[in-house]
Amino acid sequence: MLGLAGLLTRRNLIFTLMCVEIMLNASGLAFVAAGARWAQPDGQVMFLFILAMAAAEVAIGLAFVLLFHRTQLALDVDAASEMRG
């Protein structure tokens, strides 16, 4: 819930990426807790996939943030509507 609230209220791209990471970690925690509840290793396997996806999201997201900052000289999400091309 904290990640969604931050995603909806923040306008900075760095904070937006951090909120997405919080949501991914929360879903991973839910998988681990469900796996522990039913004594199955499936939750931990899914958590590994979520970690891999989070690492890829961070790499691509930070590359996008650097490119966006280079072109707009700001990290405001509302400035993205001015991008063309």
Protein Blocks (a to p, Z undefined) as FASTA:
>chain_A
ZZmmmmmmpcbfklmmmmmmmmmmmmmmmmmmmmmmnopaklmmmmmmmmmmmmmmmmmm
mmmmmmmmmmnopabfklmmmpgZZ
